[in-house]
Amino acid sequence: MSLFVKICGLTDPETIEAAVEEGVDALGFNFYPPSPRYLSPQRAVELAGPVPRQVQRVAVMLRPQQADWEEVFDSFKPDSLQADADRLAGLRLPERIGKLPVYRDHEQFDTEKFSLDIPCLFESAVSGKGRPPSWERAALLARRARVVLAGGLDPGNVGEAVRRVRPWGVDVSSGVESAPGVKDPHKVRAFIRAARQAHTPS
């Protein structure tokens, strides 16, 4: 099975085009201010318009209220919603909308009791700062669930992360930027290639 690769925090058409051409599986559009990657639902609609249907369009929110989610859904019509697991569990979503719950790393995280039947994202305690979670804990979780590893990844270390953690997928945002909120198409391509290469058995 191929590695699931998601690029998050897209803000310009050039980077989206590069990611799609490189075979990305999902694109994340950020709807929580004051992130430098924040988009209005209307701008997200414009950017996602040319994206082929086989690429998932993910609405990325932090801890949305029901009204926040409904505003995004009514305008953007994403394929799935990414949000903190506890908040996501309390939202009312249409059946066709996929869920990507976010779990944050901490020393008391009980990997032995973790179980989930849908993919989940595992990252550091704080989103969007380029900090990695414990790869050791991530590897333990990856044995029990379809973990999308996020936080602190970039084209230079994603290969090692894939080999050590053996995640179901990887996600990157700040690690492929030239400045906060500004994606570098060359880094995006390099990240996708490095991730896929590391996942391919030698």
C-alpha positions as CSV (number, residue, x, y, z in Angstrom):
1,M,0.0,0.0,0.0
2,S,1.3,3.5,-0.9
3,L,2.1,6.1,1.7
4,F,-0.6,8.8,2.2
5,V,0.9,12.2,1.8
6,K,-0.8,15.5,2.7
7,I,0.4,19.0,2.2
8,C,-1.2,21.4,4.6
9,G,-1.7,25.2,4.7
10,L,-1.9,25.9,1.0
11,T,-2.3,29.5,0.0
12,D,-1.3,29.8,-3.7
13,P,-2.1,28.0,-6.9
14,E,1.5,27.4,-7.9
15,T,2.1,25.2,-4.9
16,I,-1.1,23.4,-5.3
17,E,-0.3,22.6,-8.9
18,A,3.2,21.3,-7.9
19,A,1.7,19.1,-5.2
20,V,-0.9,17.6,-7.5
21,E,1.6,17.0,-10.3
22,E,3.8,15.1,-7.8
23,G,0.9,12.8,-6.8
24,V,-0.2,14.2,-3.4
25,D,-3.1,12.4,-1.8
26,A,-4.6,15.3,0.1
27,L,-4.4,19.1,0.4
28,G,-5.2,20.9,3.6
29,F,-6.8,24.4,3.6
30,N,-6.5,26.2,6.9
31,F,-9.5,27.9,8.4
32,Y,-8.3,29.0,11.8
33,P,-7.0,32.5,12.4
34,P,-4.6,34.0,13.3
35,S,-2.5,31.4,11.4
36,P,-0.4,32.9,8.6
37,R,-2.0,30.1,6.5
38,Y,-5.6,31.2,7.2
39,L,-7.9,31.3,4.2
40,S,-11.5,32.5,3.9
41,P,-13.8,29.8,2.7
42,Q,-14.3,31.8,-0.5
43,R,-10.5,32.0,-1.2
44,A,-10.3,28.2,-0.5
45,V,-13.0,27.6,-3.1
46,E,-11.0,29.5,-5.7
47,L,-7.8,27.7,-4.9
48,A,-9.3,24.2,-4.8
49,G,-11.3,24.7,-8.0
50,P,-8.7,23.1,-10.3
51,V,-7.9,20.2,-7.9
52,P,-8.8,16.8,-9.4
53,R,-11.4,14.8,-7.5
54,Q,-9.0,12.0,-6.6
55,V,-7.1,14.5,-4.3
56,Q,-8.8,15.0,-1.0
57,R,-9.6,18.5,0.0
58,V,-9.3,18.8,3.8
59,A,-10.7,21.6,5.9
60,V,-8.2,22.1,8.7
61,M,-9.6,23.7,11.8
62,L,-8.4,23.7,15.4
63,R,-11.3,23.5,17.8
64,P,-14.3,24.7,15.8
65,Q,-17.7,25.4,17.1
66,Q,-20.6,23.9,15.1
67,A,-21.4,27.2,13.5
68,D,-17.7,27.7,12.4
69,W,-17.7,24.3,10.7
70,E,-21.1,24.9,9.0
71,E,-19.8,28.1,7.5
72,V,-16.8,26.3,6.0
73,F,-18.9,23.4,4.9
74,D,-21.6,25.5,3.2
75,S,-19.1,27.4,1.2
76,F,-16.1,25.1,0.7
77,K,-17.7,21.7,0.6
78,P,-14.5,19.8,1.7
79,D,-14.1,16.0,1.5
80,S,-13.0,15.8,5.1
81,L,-12.5,17.8,8.3
82,Q,-9.3,17.8,10.4
83,A,-9.7,19.0,14.0
84,D,-8.7,18.2,17.6
85,A,-10.1,14.7,18.3
86,D,-12.3,15.8,21.3
87,R,-13.9,18.7,19.5
88,L,-14.3,16.7,16.3
89,A,-16.2,14.0,18.2
90,G,-18.8,16.5,19.3
91,L,-19.5,18.0,15.8
92,R,-22.4,17.1,13.6
93,L,-21.1,16.2,10.2
94,P,-22.7,14.9,7.0
95,E,-22.1,11.2,6.6
96,R,-20.1,11.7,3.4
97,I,-17.5,13.9,5.2
98,G,-14.4,12.1,6.3
99,K,-12.9,12.7,9.7
100,L,-9.2,13.2,10.5
101,P,-8.9,13.6,14.3
102,V,-5.8,15.2,15.7
103,Y,-4.0,13.8,18.7
104,R,-1.3,15.8,20.4
105,D,1.9,14.3,21.9
106,H,2.6,14.4,25.6
107,E,4.6,12.2,28.0
108,Q,1.5,10.6,29.5
109,F,0.0,9.6,26.2
110,D,-1.1,6.0,26.7
111,T,-0.1,4.2,23.5
112,E,-1.1,0.8,24.9
113,K,-4.8,1.7,25.1
114,F,-5.0,3.6,21.9
115,S,-7.3,2.2,19.2
116,L,-9.0,3.8,16.3
117,D,-10.6,2.5,13.1
118,I,-10.1,5.6,11.0
119,P,-6.9,7.5,10.1
120,C,-5.7,10.0,12.7
121,L,-3.1,12.7,12.8
122,F,-0.4,12.7,15.5
123,E,1.6,15.8,16.1
124,S,3.4,17.8,18.7
125,A,1.6,19.7,21.5
126,V,1.4,22.9,19.5
127,S,0.2,23.1,15.9
128,G,2.0,25.0,13.2
129,K,5.3,25.6,14.9
130,G,7.3,23.0,13.1
131,R,8.0,20.9,16.3
132,P,8.1,17.1,16.1
133,P,6.3,14.8,18.4
134,S,8.1,11.8,19.9
135,W,8.9,9.5,17.0
136,E,9.1,6.7,19.5
137,R,5.5,7.2,20.7
138,A,4.4,7.7,17.1
139,A,5.9,4.4,16.2
140,L,4.0,2.6,19.0
141,L,0.8,4.3,17.8
142,A,1.5,3.3,14.2
143,R,1.3,-0.3,15.2
144,R,-2.2,0.2,16.5
145,A,-3.7,2.7,14.1
146,R,-3.4,4.4,10.7
147,V,-1.2,7.3,11.9
148,V,-0.5,10.3,9.8
149,L,2.7,11.7,11.3
150,A,2.9,15.5,11.4
151,G,5.1,18.2,13.0
152,G,8.7,19.1,12.3
153,L,8.9,17.2,9.0
154,D,10.7,18.6,6.0
155,P,12.3,17.2,2.8
156,G,15.5,16.4,4.7
157,N,14.1,14.3,7.5
158,V,10.8,12.8,6.2
159,G,12.6,9.8,4.8
160,E,14.1,8.9,8.2
161,A,10.7,9.6,9.9
162,V,9.0,7.2,7.5
163,R,11.6,4.5,8.1
164,R,11.6,4.8,11.9
165,V,7.9,5.4,12.6
166,R,6.4,3.4,9.7
167,P,3.3,5.6,9.6
168,W,0.3,5.2,7.4
169,G,0.8,8.7,6.1
170,V,2.8,12.0,6.6
171,D,1.7,15.6,6.7
172,V,3.7,18.8,6.3
173,S,3.2,22.5,6.4
174,S,5.9,24.8,7.7
175,G,8.6,22.4,6.7
176,V,8.0,23.2,3.0
177,E,7.9,27.0,3.4
178,S,10.2,29.8,2.4
179,A,8.5,32.1,5.0
180,P,5.6,31.6,7.4
181,G,2.6,30.9,5.2
182,V,4.5,30.9,2.0
183,K,5.0,27.5,0.4
184,D,8.0,26.6,-1.8
185,P,6.9,24.5,-4.7
186,H,10.4,22.9,-5.0
187,K,10.3,21.9,-1.3
188,V,6.8,20.5,-1.8
189,R,8.0,18.3,-4.7
190,A,11.1,17.2,-2.8
191,F,9.1,16.3,0.3
192,I,6.6,14.1,-1.6
193,R,9.5,12.4,-3.5
194,A,11.5,11.7,-0.3
195,A,8.5,10.4,1.6
196,R,7.5,8.0,-1.2
197,Q,11.0,6.8,-1.8
198,A,11.5,6.0,1.9
199,H,8.2,4.0,1.9
200,T,9.2,1.9,-1.1
201,P,10.8,-1.4,-0.1
202,S,14.3,-1.6,-1.2
